[in-house]
Amino acid sequence: MDFEEAEQALTIKQWCARQNICPATFHAQQKAGTGPVVLKVPGSRVVRVIESPASWHRRMMALAATKAEQRARKRAIEQRRVAVQSRWSGADKSQARRRPQ
């Protein structure tokens, strides 16, 4: 994982205050795997955020761009599917309207 280490390790509460997010959002991001890099001290409840905010923001921007590309790809596939269906359904309708000779 590429990340830039912060100059100072912050508690979760300090990180959230500086990033203007609530702790619930922080924990939801951690659960989703998109939160900042943390250091858990073994044998204690001490958790410190060690990733710099700039590094975390770069990762989030790259993730957002990737998700936008995926949405655009899905939208293009769906548009092609609808276009193909409309061509076939138009042909079926025109053939159904013809009178048998």
OpenMM code with the backbone's topology and positions (N, CA, C; nanometers):
from openmm import Vec3, app, unit

residues = "MET ASP PHE GLU GLU ALA GLU GLN ALA LEU THR ILE LYS GLN TRP CYS ALA ARG GLN ASN ILE CYS PRO ALA THR PHE HIS ALA GLN GLN LYS ALA GLY THR GLY PRO VAL VAL LEU LYS VAL PRO GLY SER ARG VAL VAL ARG VAL ILE GLU SER PRO ALA SER TRP HIS ARG ARG MET MET ALA LEU ALA ALA THR LYS ALA GLU GLN ARG ALA ARG LYS ARG ALA ILE GLU GLN ARG ARG VAL ALA VAL GLN SER ARG TRP SER GLY ALA ASP LYS SER GLN ALA ARG ARG ARG PRO GLN".split()
positions = [
    Vec3(0.0846, -0.1168, 0.0000),
    Vec3(0.0000, 0.0000, 0.0000),
    Vec3(0.0892, 0.1231, 0.0000),
    Vec3(0.0673, 0.2134, -0.0939),
    Vec3(0.1437, 0.3366, -0.0990),
    Vec3(0.0736, 0.4445, -0.0177),
    Vec3(0.1423, 0.4938, 0.0822),
    Vec3(0.0893, 0.6055, 0.1577),
    Vec3(0.2050, 0.6854, 0.2146),
    Vec3(0.1749, 0.8101, 0.2377),
    Vec3(0.2743, 0.9003, 0.2936),
    Vec3(0.2472, 0.9086, 0.4437),
    Vec3(0.3488, 0.8815, 0.5219),
    Vec3(0.3301, 0.8821, 0.6662),
    Vec3(0.3148, 1.0255, 0.7165),
    Vec3(0.2233, 1.0435, 0.8096),
    Vec3(0.1972, 1.1755, 0.8678),
    Vec3(0.3145, 1.2175, 0.9554),
    Vec3(0.3294, 1.3488, 0.9711),
    Vec3(0.4362, 1.3996, 1.0584),
    Vec3(0.4085, 1.3625, 1.2032),
    Vec3(0.2782, 1.3583, 1.2379),
    Vec3(0.2393, 1.3280, 1.3747),
    Vec3(0.1232, 1.2297, 1.3718),
    Vec3(0.1325, 1.1234, 1.4508),
    Vec3(0.0223, 1.0267, 1.4599),
    Vec3(-0.0905, 1.0916, 1.5391),
    Vec3(-0.2128, 1.0753, 1.4899),
    Vec3(-0.3289, 1.1359, 1.5536),
    Vec3(-0.4230, 1.0291, 1.6067),
    Vec3(-0.4972, 1.0651, 1.7107),
    Vec3(-0.6024, 0.9748, 1.7559),
    Vec3(-0.7161, 0.9826, 1.6541),
    Vec3(-0.8063, 0.8880, 1.6626),
    Vec3(-0.9206, 0.8887, 1.5705),
    Vec3(-1.0012, 1.0164, 1.5894),
    Vec3(-1.0206, 1.0573, 1.7127),
    Vec3(-1.0970, 1.1789, 1.7415),
    Vec3(-1.0291, 1.3021, 1.6805),
    Vec3(-0.8967, 1.3105, 1.6922),
    Vec3(-0.8231, 1.4234, 1.6340),
    Vec3(-0.8312, 1.4208, 1.4813),
    Vec3(-0.8156, 1.3020, 1.4223),
    Vec3(-0.8224, 1.2884, 1.2763),
    Vec3(-0.9587, 1.3356, 1.2258),
    Vec3(-1.0640, 1.2873, 1.2927),
    Vec3(-1.1994, 1.3224, 1.2512),
    Vec3(-1.2233, 1.4728, 1.2612),
    Vec3(-1.1751, 1.5340, 1.3678),
    Vec3(-1.1921, 1.6787, 1.3849),
    Vec3(-1.1197, 1.7545, 1.2740),
    Vec3(-1.0003, 1.7136, 1.2385),
    Vec3(-0.9234, 1.7825, 1.1345),
    Vec3(-0.9812, 1.7591, 0.9943),
    Vec3(-1.0427, 1.6423, 0.9728),
    Vec3(-1.1002, 1.6123, 0.8414),
    Vec3(-1.2484, 1.6505, 0.8343),
    Vec3(-1.3023, 1.6976, 0.9458),
    Vec3(-1.4419, 1.7409, 0.9542),
    Vec3(-1.5378, 1.6261, 0.9196),
    Vec3(-1.5099, 1.5083, 0.9760),
    Vec3(-1.5998, 1.3936, 0.9600),
    Vec3(-1.6313, 1.3392, 1.0989),
    Vec3(-1.7414, 1.2687, 1.1103),
    Vec3(-1.7764, 1.2122, 1.2407),
    Vec3(-1.7060, 1.0765, 1.2570),
    Vec3(-1.6870, 1.0337, 1.3811),
    Vec3(-1.6221, 0.9043, 1.4049),
    Vec3(-1.6955, 0.7878, 1.3394),
    Vec3(-1.8276, 0.7956, 1.3292),
    Vec3(-1.9027, 0.6875, 1.2641),
    Vec3(-1.8623, 0.6752, 1.1171),
    Vec3(-1.8418, 0.7884, 1.0514),
    Vec3(-1.7973, 0.7866, 0.9117),
    Vec3(-1.6577, 0.7274, 0.9021),
    Vec3(-1.5711, 0.7650, 0.9942),
    Vec3(-1.4353, 0.7105, 0.9976),
    Vec3(-1.4394, 0.5585, 1.0065),
    Vec3(-1.5192, 0.5064, 1.1011),
    Vec3(-1.5252, 0.3619, 1.1206),
    Vec3(-1.5908, 0.2923, 1.0016),
    Vec3(-1.6886, 0.3556, 0.9393),
    Vec3(-1.7510, 0.2987, 0.8191),
    Vec3(-1.6485, 0.2903, 0.7059),
    Vec3(-1.5652, 0.3930, 0.6931),
    Vec3(-1.4598, 0.3916, 0.5915),
    Vec3(-1.3576, 0.2829, 0.6215),
    Vec3(-1.3227, 0.2660, 0.7466),
    Vec3(-1.2279, 0.1610, 0.7847),
    Vec3(-1.2851, 0.0237, 0.7493),
    Vec3(-1.4133, 0.0038, 0.7792),
    Vec3(-1.4782, -0.1239, 0.7506),
    Vec3(-1.4820, -0.1506, 0.6002),
    Vec3(-1.5020, -0.0436, 0.5216),
    Vec3(-1.5068, -0.0576, 0.3753),
    Vec3(-1.3678, -0.0669, 0.3139),
    Vec3(-1.2643, -0.0428, 0.3934),
    Vec3(-1.1278, -0.0499, 0.3421),
    Vec3(-1.0804, 0.0784, 0.2762),
    Vec3(-1.1527, 0.1874, 0.2971),
    Vec3(-1.1151, 0.3145, 0.2342),
    Vec3(-1.0672, 0.4179, 0.3355),
    Vec3(-1.0552, 0.3802, 0.4599),
    Vec3(-1.0109, 0.4742, 0.5622),
    Vec3(-0.8603, 0.4933, 0.5586),
    Vec3(-0.8116, 0.5878, 0.6377),
    Vec3(-0.6666, 0.6098, 0.6430),
    Vec3(-0.5954, 0.4935, 0.7124),
    Vec3(-0.4667, 0.4852, 0.6906),
    Vec3(-0.3860, 0.3791, 0.7512),
    Vec3(-0.3733, 0.4071, 0.9006),
    Vec3(-0.4002, 0.3044, 0.9805),
    Vec3(-0.3923, 0.3200, 1.1258),
    Vec3(-0.2896, 0.2225, 1.1825),
    Vec3(-0.2405, 0.2562, 1.2995),
    Vec3(-0.1474, 0.1721, 1.3729),
    Vec3(-0.2160, 0.1306, 1.5014),
    Vec3(-0.2310, 0.0006, 1.5219),
    Vec3(-0.2900, -0.0511, 1.6454),
    Vec3(-0.1771, -0.1069, 1.7305),
    Vec3(-0.1640, -0.0540, 1.8499),
    Vec3(-0.0590, -0.0999, 1.9403),
    Vec3(-0.1035, -0.2327, 2.0004),
    Vec3(-0.0258, -0.3393, 1.9793),
    Vec3(-0.0642, -0.4710, 2.0306),
    Vec3(-0.0768, -0.4713, 2.1832),
    Vec3(-0.1800, -0.5398, 2.2311),
    Vec3(-0.1988, -0.5528, 2.3750),
    Vec3(-0.2630, -0.4323, 2.4402),
    Vec3(-0.3073, -0.3361, 2.3605),
    Vec3(-0.3741, -0.2191, 2.4182),
    Vec3(-0.4854, -0.1736, 2.3250),
    Vec3(-0.5582, -0.0730, 2.3669),
    Vec3(-0.6660, -0.0187, 2.2841),
    Vec3(-0.6198, 0.1058, 2.2081),
    Vec3(-0.4907, 0.1301, 2.2069),
    Vec3(-0.4363, 0.2498, 2.1431),
    Vec3(-0.4381, 0.2335, 1.9908),
    Vec3(-0.5032, 0.3281, 1.9242),
    Vec3(-0.5090, 0.3300, 1.7782),
    Vec3(-0.4690, 0.4698, 1.7336),
    Vec3(-0.3755, 0.4776, 1.6410),
    Vec3(-0.3304, 0.6071, 1.5894),
    Vec3(-0.3381, 0.6058, 1.4373),
    Vec3(-0.3800, 0.7161, 1.3815),
    Vec3(-0.3833, 0.7326, 1.2363),
    Vec3(-0.2440, 0.7795, 1.1963),
    Vec3(-0.1788, 0.7028, 1.1092),
    Vec3(-0.0420, 0.7373, 1.0724),
    Vec3(-0.0298, 0.7847, 0.9281),
    Vec3(-0.1397, 0.7839, 0.8526),
    Vec3(-0.1344, 0.8300, 0.7140),
    Vec3(-0.1589, 0.9798, 0.7086),
    Vec3(-0.0836, 1.0490, 0.6231),
    Vec3(-0.1035, 1.1934, 0.6108),
    Vec3(-0.2358, 1.2218, 0.5408),
    Vec3(-0.3006, 1.3323, 0.5755),
    Vec3(-0.4276, 1.3679, 0.5102),
    Vec3(-0.4129, 1.3820, 0.3584),
    Vec3(-0.3020, 1.4391, 0.3129),
    Vec3(-0.2816, 1.4581, 0.1684),
    Vec3(-0.2765, 1.3243, 0.0960),
    Vec3(-0.2072, 1.2278, 0.1538),
    Vec3(-0.1979, 1.0945, 0.0946),
    Vec3(-0.3347, 1.0284, 0.0897),
    Vec3(-0.4113, 1.0395, 0.1977),
    Vec3(-0.5444, 0.9803, 0.2036),
    Vec3(-0.6380, 1.0455, 0.1014),
    Vec3(-0.6303, 1.1783, 0.0889),
    Vec3(-0.7142, 1.2491, -0.0092),
    Vec3(-0.6798, 1.2055, -0.1520),
    Vec3(-0.5517, 1.1860, -0.1811),
    Vec3(-0.5126, 1.1390, -0.3151),
    Vec3(-0.5719, 1.0009, -0.3429),
    Vec3(-0.5660, 0.9116, -0.2429),
    Vec3(-0.6239, 0.7782, -0.2610),
    Vec3(-0.7742, 0.7853, -0.2833),
    Vec3(-0.8425, 0.8738, -0.2107),
    Vec3(-0.9873, 0.8868, -0.2252),
    Vec3(-1.0240, 0.9448, -0.3623),
    Vec3(-0.9450, 1.0385, -0.4121),
    Vec3(-0.9709, 1.0955, -0.5443),
    Vec3(-0.9496, 0.9909, -0.6531),
    Vec3(-0.8466, 0.9093, -0.6388),
    Vec3(-0.8210, 0.8024, -0.7363),
    Vec3(-0.9339, 0.6997, -0.7317),
    Vec3(-0.9816, 0.6670, -0.6132),
    Vec3(-1.0920, 0.5728, -0.5988),
    Vec3(-1.2195, 0.6283, -0.6617),
    Vec3(-1.2461, 0.7566, -0.6408),
    Vec3(-1.3651, 0.8196, -0.6990),
    Vec3(-1.3573, 0.8181, -0.8515),
    Vec3(-1.2391, 0.8438, -0.9065),
    Vec3(-1.2224, 0.8424, -1.0520),
    Vec3(-1.2453, 0.7018, -1.1069),
    Vec3(-1.1954, 0.6015, -1.0373),
    Vec3(-1.2139, 0.4630, -1.0798),
    Vec3(-1.3617, 0.4264, -1.0780),
    Vec3(-1.4311, 0.4658, -0.9725),
    Vec3(-1.5742, 0.4355, -0.9626),
    Vec3(-1.6524, 0.5089, -1.0707),
    Vec3(-1.6125, 0.6321, -1.1027),
    Vec3(-1.6798, 0.7072, -1.2088),
    Vec3(-1.6612, 0.6383, -1.3442),
    Vec3(-1.5408, 0.5872, -1.3680),
    Vec3(-1.5148, 0.5135, -1.4923),
    Vec3(-1.6000, 0.3871, -1.4994),
    Vec3(-1.6139, 0.3176, -1.3884),
    Vec3(-1.6952, 0.1965, -1.3852),
    Vec3(-1.8421, 0.2296, -1.4129),
    Vec3(-1.8927, 0.3384, -1.3529),
    Vec3(-2.0310, 0.3790, -1.3790),
    Vec3(-2.0513, 0.4159, -1.5248),
    Vec3(-1.9553, 0.4872, -1.5834),
    Vec3(-1.9656, 0.5257, -1.7240),
    Vec3(-1.9650, 0.4027, -1.8143),
    Vec3(-1.8810, 0.3042, -1.7819),
    Vec3(-1.8752, 0.1810, -1.8593),
    Vec3(-2.0079, 0.1054, -1.8517),
    Vec3(-2.0647, 0.0950, -1.7313),
    Vec3(-2.1930, 0.0269, -1.7145),
    Vec3(-2.3041, 0.1003, -1.7900),
    Vec3(-2.3009, 0.2341, -1.7845),
    Vec3(-2.4018, 0.3143, -1.8540),
    Vec3(-2.3928, 0.2920, -2.0048),
    Vec3(-2.2717, 0.2870, -2.0600),
    Vec3(-2.2526, 0.2651, -2.2038),
    Vec3(-2.3029, 0.1271, -2.2447),
    Vec3(-2.2753, 0.0261, -2.1631),
    Vec3(-2.3216, -0.1094, -2.1925),
    Vec3(-2.4740, -0.1133, -2.1918),
    Vec3(-2.5350, -0.0499, -2.0934),
    Vec3(-2.6811, -0.0474, -2.0849),
    Vec3(-2.7423, 0.0271, -2.2043),
    Vec3(-2.6792, 0.1370, -2.2448),
    Vec3(-2.7300, 0.2123, -2.3601),
    Vec3(-2.7223, 0.1280, -2.4870),
    Vec3(-2.6142, 0.0527, -2.5040),
    Vec3(-2.6025, -0.0354, -2.6206),
    Vec3(-2.7083, -0.1446, -2.6183),
    Vec3(-2.7318, -0.2008, -2.5000),
    Vec3(-2.8317, -0.3055, -2.4855),
    Vec3(-2.9707, -0.2529, -2.5220),
    Vec3(-3.0050, -0.1343, -2.4747),
    Vec3(-3.1345, -0.0742, -2.5045),
    Vec3(-3.1463, -0.0439, -2.6534),
    Vec3(-3.0392, 0.0049, -2.7130),
    Vec3(-3.0415, 0.0368, -2.8558),
    Vec3(-3.0642, -0.0897, -2.9389),
    Vec3(-2.9979, -0.1966, -2.9040),
    Vec3(-3.0142, -0.3230, -2.9775),
    Vec3(-3.1562, -0.3751, -2.9600),
    Vec3(-3.2072, -0.3696, -2.8399),
    Vec3(-3.3439, -0.4160, -2.8149),
    Vec3(-3.4458, -0.3329, -2.8926),
    Vec3(-3.4253, -0.2018, -2.8978),
    Vec3(-3.5211, -0.1165, -2.9684),
    Vec3(-3.5172, -0.1451, -3.1185),
    Vec3(-3.4006, -0.1752, -3.1735),
    Vec3(-3.3927, -0.2102, -3.3154),
    Vec3(-3.4697, -0.3382, -3.3439),
    Vec3(-3.4510, -0.4382, -3.2562),
    Vec3(-3.5205, -0.5655, -3.2769),
    Vec3(-3.6695, -0.5496, -3.2545),
    Vec3(-3.7077, -0.4768, -3.1516),
    Vec3(-3.8506, -0.4632, -3.1240),
    Vec3(-3.9186, -0.3819, -3.2330),
    Vec3(-3.8490, -0.2855, -3.2928),
    Vec3(-3.9039, -0.2088, -3.4042),
    Vec3(-3.9254, -0.2967, -3.5256),
    Vec3(-3.8319, -0.3866, -3.5523),
    Vec3(-3.8437, -0.4777, -3.6663),
    Vec3(-3.9600, -0.5741, -3.6443),
    Vec3(-3.9736, -0.6219, -3.5210),
    Vec3(-4.0827, -0.7149, -3.4913),
    Vec3(-4.2177, -0.6476, -3.5098),
    Vec3(-4.2291, -0.5239, -3.4689),
    Vec3(-4.3558, -0.4524, -3.4800),
    Vec3(-4.3924, -0.4293, -3.6258),
    Vec3(-4.2943, -0.3924, -3.7076),
    Vec3(-4.3251, -0.3660, -3.8480),
    Vec3(-4.3664, -0.4943, -3.9203),
    Vec3(-4.3042, -0.6061, -3.8825),
    Vec3(-4.3418, -0.7335, -3.9452),
    Vec3(-4.4792, -0.7794, -3.8981),
    Vec3(-4.5126, -0.7499, -3.7722),
    Vec3(-4.6417, -0.7914, -3.7178),
    Vec3(-4.7558, -0.7120, -3.7832),
    Vec3(-4.7307, -0.5922, -3.8283),
    Vec3(-4.8337, -0.5076, -3.8870),
    Vec3(-4.8661, -0.5464, -4.0317),
    Vec3(-4.7750, -0.6145, -4.0963),
    Vec3(-4.7996, -0.6537, -4.2366),
    Vec3(-4.9144, -0.7536, -4.2454),
    Vec3(-4.9904, -0.7366, -4.3474),
    Vec3(-5.0986, -0.8320, -4.3723),
    Vec3(-5.0455, -0.9483, -4.4529),
    Vec3(-5.0905, -1.0646, -4.4214),
    Vec3(-5.0483, -1.1807, -4.5019),
    Vec3(-5.1089, -1.1709, -4.6430),
    Vec3(-5.0331, -1.2086, -4.7446),
    Vec3(-5.0799, -1.1958, -4.8837),
    Vec3(-5.1172, -1.3267, -4.9442),
] * unit.nanometer
topology = app.Topology()
chain = topology.addChain("A")
for resn in residues:
    res = topology.addResidue(resn, chain)
    for name in ("N", "CA", "C"):
        topology.addAtom(name, app.Element.getBySymbol(name[0]), res)
